Amino acid sequence: LKSMVDQLANCEDILMNFLVSAVTKLPPIKVTQKKQYKETMMGQSSRASRWADPDHFAQRQTCMNKFASWFGGMPLVHSQMRLDPVLFKDQVSIL
């Protein structure tokens, strides 16, 4: 799987989430919706073109399918918990 990620130069975050969830049986670190993720990345002009490309998301879906196949199922566990430093109004969130 690492070789696949290295070759694609994509999906390393997805693989890490699969690994964390498979080992801990806990929800992933962070997985966002396509629309939310795309809008966030569009604000960053240097990387906007990659995230605006529909093929990029198709490649990430392929990664998800291959990872799930290799793990023998979907290890990602649904969660409603959100830990976002933007939500906290203290000096730590600035760092």
C-alpha positions in Angstrom: 0.0 0.0 0.0 2.9 2.4 0.8 4.3 1.7 -2.7 1.0 2.6 -4.2 0.8 5.8 -2.3 4.4 6.7 -3.2 3.7 6.0 -6.9 0.5 8.1 -6.9 1.9 10.9 -4.7 -1.7 10.9 -3.3 -3.8 9.2 -0.6 -1.2 9.1 2.2 -3.7 10.7 4.5 -6.4 8.2 3.7 -4.0 5.3 4.3 -3.0 6.7 7.7 -6.6 6.9 8.6 -7.2 3.3 7.6 -4.2 2.2 9.6 -5.3 4.1 12.7 -8.8 2.8 12.6 -7.8 -0.7 11.8 -5.4 -0.9 14.8 -7.4 1.1 17.4 -11.0 0.3 16.2 -11.6 4.0 16.7 -12.8 6.7 14.3 -10.2 8.1 11.8 -8.1 11.2 12.6 -10.0 13.4 10.1 -12.0 12.7 6.9 -13.9 15.6 5.4 -16.6 15.7 2.8 -15.4 16.4 -0.8 -17.3 19.7 -1.1 -15.9 21.0 2.2 -12.4 19.8 1.4 -12.4 21.2 -2.1 -13.7 24.6 -0.9 -11.0 24.8 1.7 -8.2 23.9 -0.8 -9.5 26.3 -3.4 -8.6 29.2 -1.1 -5.0 28.1 -1.4 -4.0 29.2 -4.9 -0.8 27.2 -5.1 -2.6 23.9 -4.7 -6.0 24.9 -6.0 -5.6 23.3 -9.5 -5.0 19.8 -8.1 -8.1 19.9 -5.8 -10.3 21.4 -8.5 -9.4 18.4 -10.8 -12.2 15.8 -10.6 -9.6 13.1 -11.5 -7.9 13.8 -8.2 -11.0 12.8 -6.3 -11.5 9.8 -8.6 -8.0 8.7 -7.7 -8.7 9.1 -4.0 -11.9 7.0 -4.4 -9.8 4.3 -6.1 -7.4 4.4 -3.2 -10.3 4.0 -0.7 -11.5 0.9 -2.6 -8.1 -0.7 -2.8 -7.4 0.0 0.8 -10.7 -1.5 1.9 -10.1 -4.5 -0.3 -6.6 -5.1 1.3 -7.9 -4.6 4.8 -10.8 -7.0 4.1 -13.4 -4.4 4.8 -13.9 -0.8 5.8 -12.0 -0.1 9.0 -13.1 3.5 9.2 -15.6 4.0 12.1 -18.2 6.8 11.9 -17.9 9.5 14.5 -19.6 12.8 15.2 -16.7 14.1 17.3 -14.8 17.1 16.0 -11.6 18.5 17.4 -10.9 21.7 15.4 -8.6 24.3 16.9 -10.5 27.0 15.0 -13.4 26.4 17.4 -11.4 27.3 20.5 -10.9 30.9 21.3 -7.6 30.7 23.1 -3.9 31.3 22.4 -3.3 27.7 21.6 -5.5 27.8 18.5 -3.3 30.6 17.1 -0.2 28.3 17.2 
